Amino acid sequence: MEYLPLYLIGLALTFAIAWSLGANDAANPTSCAVGSGIITLKKALILFTVFVMFGAVFQGFMVMKTLSRGIVPQIDFVGALAVVVSVVLWLLICTWKGMPVSTTHTTIGAVIGYGLVAYREKINWTILTTVFLSIILSPLLSAFSAFLLYFGFNKILTKISEEKAEKIVRFMLIGALAFSAYSFGANDVGNATGVYVSVTENITGFPTPQTMLFLAVLGGAGISLGGFTLGYRVIQTVGYRITRLTPIIGLTAGLSSALVVWGFTTIPYLIFGWGLPISTTHSIVSGVIGAGAAVGLKTVDKKTVLEIVLAWLLTIPCTILISLSIFMLFSIIM
């Protein structure tokens, strides 16, 4: 029990990273519905809270397994503390700036930074390569599917009355919000809690399923709280600044993103036993861009897109350096 104080500090920081994740990424499921004027921000965040918890509890273990034992063999107490401190710092900086930075990139970069010092050649580059490929592929799939869905929905809805079409779009957009929040909880809760699976097992003696359930509930609660406190900042960026969101653009962007996130969470796990932690931020922003491009590239705010891309490009190298430095410092003083 000599590590109990360090473990409790780590749990507090795990909750903090979940809060930061919710504050930065609540925009992913909610921005399309809010930006298109279908639902108020408050109601969207209530739905977000309910369904993100469902996703975390029922499927969060799929990606949690990948992040807890996939990239490095095991993350010790000092390493877990260094990782979560690095992630919290970077997410808070980007959230305060109102930029939808990827929590997945942040977590992966922090774990790599720790692994370069603690494990070096034992880093599982095969899994990392797969994750990097999915990071590239997922936004492309989201943008392309949103582009196609826009034309498909538009063709169908133009054949019915405007009043009926509006009701259908409203219903489907709220459904897409719920599905997107569920997928978000399933894929992203591991970013907040995955590094503490082994640590929690060692401290508590709980078997893996119970450990993951406990961490999923803790992470889901933190994500929900973060969404309510600061999530509106990034929702304004994704929902209003990238492109003008009509209800049909919001529907196609939200639905395409939810399908991509859920697919990368579930299908690889069913086939290989490892869910892929993709960037939900990449997926929703790419979905908005793809749907906006279907209307016309002039509707896309290129300056905002470039700002977001810059934040994405900086995330992994910055968090590698931050995590590496913090772990080396902690190793000296602890």
C-alpha positions, 0 to 999 in steps of 0.5 A, spaced: 500 500 500 506 504 499 503 507 492 496 508 495 497 516 495 500 516 488 494 512 486 489 516 489 493 522 486 492 518 479 485 517 480 484 524 481 488 526 475 484 521 471 478 524 473 481 531 471 483 528 464 476 526 463 473 532 465 478 536 460 476 531 454 469 532 455 470 540 455 474 539 449 470 534 445 463 535 447 463 538 441 464 532 437 457 529 438 453 535 439 455 541 435 452 538 428 445 538 432 446 545 436 449 548 430 444 547 425 438 550 430 435 543 431 436 543 439 438 547 444 445 547 447 442 545 454 438 539 451 444 537 447 448 536 453 443 532 457 443 527 451 450 527 451 451 526 458 446 520 458 449 516 452 456 518 453 455 514 459 452 508 456 457 508 451 463 508 456 460 502 460 457 498 455 463 498 450 469 502 453 473 496 454 474 495 447 479 501 446 481 501 454 484 494 452 488 497 447 491 503 450 492 499 457 496 494 454 497 495 447 502 501 446 507 499 452 507 492 456 505 496 462 504 503 465 507 503 472 505 508 477 510 514 476 509 513 468 501 513 469 502 520 473 506 523 468 502 521 462 495 524 465 499 530 467 501 531 460 495 530 457 491 534 462 496 540 460 495 540 453 488 539 453 487 545 457 491 549 453 487 547 447 480 548 450 482 555 453 484 557 445 477 554 443 481 549 438 478 542 437 484 538 438 484 530 438 484 527 445 486 521 442 493 524 439 494 527 446 494 520 449 498 517 444 503 522 444 504 522 452 504 514 452 509 514 446 513 519 450 513 515 457 515 509 453 521 512 449 524 513 456 521 507 460 521 501 454 524 504 448 525 498 443 519 494 447 514 499 444 509 496 440 510 499 433 505 494 430 499 497 434 502 504 433 502 503 426 495 501 425 493 506 430 496 512 426 493 509 419 486 509 422 488 516 424 489 518 417 483 513 414 478 515 419 477 522 417 477 521 410 472 516 411 468 521 415 468 526 410 467 522 404 461 518 407 458 525 409 459 527 402 455 522 399 450 522 405 448 529 403 446 527 396 442 521 398 438 525 403 437 531 399 435 527 393 430 523 398 427 529 402 426 533 396 421 528 394 416 529 400 413 536 403 417 541 406 414 540 413 414 532 413 422 533 411 423 538 416 420 533 422 424 527 419 431 531 419 429 533 426 428 526 429 434 523 425 439 529 427 437 528 435 438 520 433 444 522 430 446 526 436 445 520 441 448 515 437 454 519 436 455 520 444 454 513 445 460 512 440 464 517 443 463 514 450 465 507 447 471 510 443 474 516 448 473 513 455 479 509 454 483 516 453 482 518 460 482 511 463 486 506 459 493 508 462 490 506 469 487 499 468 494 495 470 495 500 476 488 499 479 488 492 478 495 492 482 492 496 487 485 493 488 486 486 486 480 487 482 479 482 476 480 486 469 472 486 467 471 490 474 477 494 473 475 497 466 467 498 469 470 502 475 474 506 470 469 507 465 464 509 470 469 514 473 471 517 466 464 517 463 462 522 469 468 526 468 467 527 461 459 529 462 462 534 467 467 537 462 461 537 457 457 542 461 462 546 464 467 548 458 464 544 452 460 550 449 467 553 447 469 548 442 461 547 440 461 554 437 468 553 433 465 546 430 458 548 430 458 555 427 465 557 424 467 551 420 461 552 415 454 554 416 450 548 418 443 547 415 439 541 418 441 536 413 448 538 413 448 537 421 445 530 420 449 528 414 456 530 418 453 527 425 451 521 422 457 519 418 462 521 424 458 516 429 458 510 424 466 511 423 467 512 430 463 506 432 466 502 426 473 503 428 471 501 436 467 495 434 469 491 428 477 491 429 475 488 436 471 483 434 476 481 429 482 482 432 481 483 440 483 490 440 479 496 439 482 502 435 482 509 438 481 514 433 480 521 433 473 523 434 474 530 433 477 528 426 471 524 424 466 530 426 470 536 423 471 532 417 464 530 416 462 537 417 467 539 412 465 533 407 458 535 408 459 543 407 463 541 400 457 537 398 454 544 398 460 548 395 467 549 398 466 556 398 461 555 404 467 552 408 471 557 412 478 555 410 482 559 415 478 555 421 480 549 418 487 551 417 487 553 425 484 546 427 489 542 422 495 546 425 493 544 432 492 537 430 499 537 427 502 540 433 499 535 438 503 528 438 510 531 438 508 536 443 505 531 448 511 526 446 516 532 449 512 534 455 510 527 457 518 525 456 520 531 460 515 530 466 516 522 466 524 524 467 523 529 472 518 524 476 523 519 476 528 523 479 524 526 485 520 520 486 
